[in-house]
Amino acid sequence: MPLNMMMPLRLSAGFRNGAIRSAAMRSMPLASKPSTPLTAMLLSKRWNSKAASSEPEEADVNRLDRLRNIGISAHIDSGKTTVTERILYYTGRIKEIHEVRGKDNVGATMDWMDLEREKGITIQSAATYAQWGETNLNIIDTPGHVDFTIEVERALRVLDGAVLVLCSVSGVQSQTITVDRQMRRYNVPRISFINKMDRAGANPKRIIEQIRTKLKMPAAALQVPIGAEDAFEGVVDILSNRAIYNRGTRGEDIVYEKVPEHLVESVNAAREELVSVLAEVDDEIGELFIEDKMPTVEQLHAAVRRATIARTFTPVLMGSAIKDKGIQTLLDAVVRYLPKPTEVKNTMLDIDNEEKELAVVPYSNQPFVGLAFKLEEGKYGQLTYIRVYQGRLEKGQFAYHVKSGKKVKISRLVRMHSNSMEDVNSVGAGEICALFGIDCASGDTFTDGTRYSMSTMFVPEPVISLSLTPKEKNSPNFSKALNRFQKEDPTFRVHIDSESKQTIISGMGELHLDIYVERMRREYNVDCVTGKPQVAFRETSTRKSEFTYTHKKQTGGSGQFGRVIGYIEPIDANDHAELPHEFINQVVGGNIPSQYIAACEKGFMDGMREGIMIGHPVVGMRMVLQDGAAHSVDSSELAFRLATFYAFREAFRESKPRILEPVMTVEVSAPVEFQGNVLGSLNKRKGMIVDTETQEDYCSIVAEVPLNNMFGYSTELRSSTQGKGEFSMEYKCHSPVLPDVQEELIKEHQKKLAEKNH
């Protein structure tokens, strides 16, 4: 894992720390502490008044069989929001279709923010629900831009399945690979949908091959397109062996016909390919394949479902959302192949039993357990999105916030449809709903009194910072807006620079921060001036360095004394992803009394916080404390903390320190005639070309470029490609800067310090 992502914020991980656990217990109401057998018995009666039956109710099983929680994810501009708009129209949730950048100025239903409609991109994930046949669908439309990756992260954390949308021309792009990684992190099965089949250069075979090679996921088409580009008319279903056309003003009428003569051979070949791919991932089809028997349609459907849920295969469908083709067959596939909530294994931790892992039982007659996965500030206060994993959530009931131990009343329970809502009285297991007026953080667990905690989502570290100054001093809305945005988005961070006393905001990219600055202006009437973007540099050492340091201070009375001896050395961050720095105590014989060892570790952490070269955090270090000395009167925790701090700085100075900078994977797509311009501009920015690919009249270039050199690239790319080029970038890793850049950065830092001292 990269150096600046080494400590993923896992909000439930606080309970792994004994001190935090005991603090949480102290803060809990008395009623939740079973201090005596009598209290425990009364509590047991109170919470078990609706005794959890081991056998689920038949009505509940039927409800869960007809429920799917799905997300729609993809690279930017693959057509996710357009696909979702069609799904809502065909399921009857909306009466008319509006486009993302439509001329009617209404905008797509799921892009409800003014900024989303103006820029034509999805910024926040939006939840809705719909019904297809007898199946209820909870749908979350997620952003495709890497700057809003946390929205995809938290959506996939609570979903049971996903639709991965791919462009029929561009195929697997950089953000597609990121989304694939997120799906694997949360074990989410997916259906792949090749969109934009009406586009010039559409080539579904090449896209399927890319899924297999770039995403390392066995894939096969369930459909064969009838025509392509302008002549795209519909699809042939390989399993049922019939042609499917969308007719009517908006493609709402499905017409089934015979397979066109010229496609019979292609359909047979595609069916054979499907069977051969399934034979490698499914035992039943594998046996039939060896025996040279052709599986029946039912056997193929069952095998596709088994392999999809096992995440060893992805079925591929195709269509064109903008031309209203192929969406109904996609919905049929969602219902048929993606798992119901009872088929997904989720676990929770029993905090009172050494965090023993327990399986979630996804039925409504169990004790309630829910996860708050997204916060939004609405006109009625904080809106908290919750996925109910177990039990039932009812209006008027009390729920326990596990992290704080507080009891909260559920005064209003709603189902979301983009930014509108529908009040409901109760929500069963497997559902997604929203609550009002509850103070919590993204990733917190709610229960009916049991001390269970769900594991939370992975939060990447920010890669870019900006200084932010309000035009009007002492504006009360400035801090109000920053506090709200931090609560909503865990990747958006705010801190005050200790030297310049400026407010610094950090995020996942330039667009990410621009959006928040614009939202402050619109939603809070706070105009801000932003400074030059700052990159999240890091410092590390390149060799082992020993230290022997004595901290002595005599001021009359008891003074300060502490001696520490040992060494520091660099560690490979990838080998220590969970713990990017290490403190090892090898002191024997009590030379440093045991009560001061924790203070030594704190001194080491203080030294890691700010490096000696440019004042950025130090990463990838191990400190080994071997020996030392203490004084019976003058030694104290403070003395040893300061001794270790100064020893670390001294040793770090001698360890040939290096500055690390964030390197981005940049993917540029532009017409072939501008390929030379694009390559030249990337080389000029010290980029390393990793891959180039030419598709018809477009070329795709992948390069690794230092983030510090990427500022202003969008303007340069537009001017060098006549506005036809587009690019996306995502964080890859931190790597050492060139020696001349390091010298320049150190000089700049020293100049700032000199200015400050004058």
Protein Blocks (a to p, Z undefined) as FASTA:
>chain_A
ZZklmmccdfklmmmpmklmmmmmmmpcfklmcfbfklmmmmmmmmmmmccdfbdcfklm
mmmmmcccddddddehilpmmmmmmmmmmnopambdcdfklcklnopfklmbfklmmnop
afbdcdddddehjbccddddddfbfklmmmmmmmmmmpcbdcddddfklmpafklmmmmm
mmmmnopacddddehklbghiafklmmmmmmmmnopacddfbdcedehjllnbdcdfklo
pacddedjkopaccdddddfklmmmmmmmmmmmmmmmmmmpmklmmmmmnopacdfklmm
mmmmmmmmnopaccdddddfklogoklmmmmmmmmmmccfklpccddddfknooiacddd
fbfkbccddddfbdcddfkbccdddddfbhcddehiacddfknopacddfbccddehjac
cddfbdcehiacddehiacdehiacdehiacddddddddddfbdcddddfbghiaklmmm
mmmmmmmmmmbccdddfklopacdddfbfklmmmmmmmmmmmnopacddddddddddddd
fbdcdddddddddeehjddddddddddddddfklmmmlmbdcddfbehhlagfklmmmmm
mmmmmmmmpcfknopacehiacddfbdcddfklpcfklmmmmmmmmmmmmmmmnopaddd
ddddddddddfklmmmmmmmmmmnopacfbdcdehjbccddddddfklmgoklmmmmmmn
nopaccddddfbdcdddfklmmmmmmmmmmmmmmmmZZ
